[in-house]
Amino acid sequence: MTEIRCIRRREHAFPDLLAAIHDPPPQLYLRGTGDVSVLELPAVAVVGARACSSYGRSVTRSLSRELAAAGLVVVSGMARGIDGEAHRGALDAGGRTVAVLGCGVDRDYPAAHAELARRICETGLVVSEYEAGVEPAPWRFPARNRIIAGLCRSTLVIEARERSGALITADFALEEGRDVLAVPGEITSSLSAGTNALLRLGATPVTCAADVLEGFGIELVKPEPASLGDVADALLRELAQGALTADELVRASRVDAAHGVATLVELELAGRVTLEDGVYRAAL
């Protein structure tokens, strides 16, 4: 395991944004090869439901990929669902990501994310206010959320129920005068009740990475993607209208079925489309 380091609040290396919150932790334990200066870089918290939808997973991964590629550090809690996809999106872009735990810094929690923790530690950091050996406990996770918000200038919520822990993170951000953003969701979905409530209260709506980057003064410049051929262009035109299954795409675009399916694989590898639960979507 990577050596565990500790920085105390009185030390120069302790991140200024976190030190400025109402109840900063007395120390942070760090695991990973990332330099402690990663905690001072412009960062966005990306949080949301553990039991998220396939749409939430796809949007989270795509947004986090673009935010990390633009230079932001993506901070989340390494939980199942939205948190895990936020870390994976940042890693997909070769960017930096920081995971904040509600237990001892030596723990991979949940255990199913041990491989994700290993990948995070290769370029970023796993951090906690709790020393090695401290067991996870329900009350530690809301406390953990103040650190997630405290490390970041902005908090982005993607899918959250009315009583979601992600809303606690948003509340901490608001209390500290930080920006809160939310992805609009379906009005009929309980997974969107929390995010849509945030929007009613004045949170900034996010429909693309540029909406987040604007708050950091970063302009997203997207290179024009190279065409992968007429079949790919036909498939992408259909996906621009909405998500479809492979069969629906082939029928709507009127391309040869075998060629269409093979091209969808190429588009997915190129990061132009995402596939979740048998449904294809154009990448954001």
C-alpha positions, 0 to 999 in steps of 0.5 A: 500500500502507498505510504500514508501522509498527514498534513495538519491544519496549522501547516502551510500545505493544508489547502486554503479553501478547506481551512476557510470552512466553518469546521475544518478538520484538524488534519487530513490523512493522504494516500496516493502518489499525487502531490499534496498540491493537488488539493490546491488546484481548481476543483469541482465536487461531483456528487449524487445518488448511489442507486443512480440511473443509467442516464445518471451514470452516462452523464456523470462520466461524460461531464467528469471526463470533460471537466478533468480534461479541461484541467479541473480536479474532480472530487467525490466520495468514492461511493457506488453510483454517481461518485464512482462514475465521477472518479472514472470519468476523470481517470478516463481523461487522464486527469486528477481526481480526489476521493474523500472517505468517511472512514480510515484513509487505509480502507477501500470503502466500499470494498468493491471499489478497491481497484478504483481506489488503486487507480485514483492513487496512481495520479491523485489522492485518497484522503480522510480526516480519520487515521488508519484503522477507523471503521466506517460509520453512518454519522461519519459520511455527512461529516465527510461531505463537508470536506468534499465541498470544502476542497472545491469552489463548485459542487455539482449534483447529478441525480439526488433524491429528496433526502440524499446525502449529496444534498448535504454536500450542497448545503455545506457548499452553500453555507460557505458561499461556494457555487452549487450546480445541478443537472436537470432531471426527469420530473417523474423520477424520484432520483431527480427530486433533489436536483430539481429542488436545488434548481428551484432554489437557484442552483445553476443548471448544467447541461454541458461541461461549459456550464461548469467551466464558466464559473472557473473562467475556463473556455471549453474548446472542442476540436471538431471530431474526425468523421468515422465514415458515412455510416458513423455520421448517419448513426450520430445524426440519429443519436443527436435526436435522443437515446436509442437501442442498436436495433432502433438506430440501425432502422432509423439510420437505414444502414446495413445492420452488421456494418451499423453494429460494428460502427457503434463499437468504433464510436464507443471506443472513440468516446463518441457514444456511450452505452448503458443498459443496452441504450446508446447516447451521444457523448456530451 
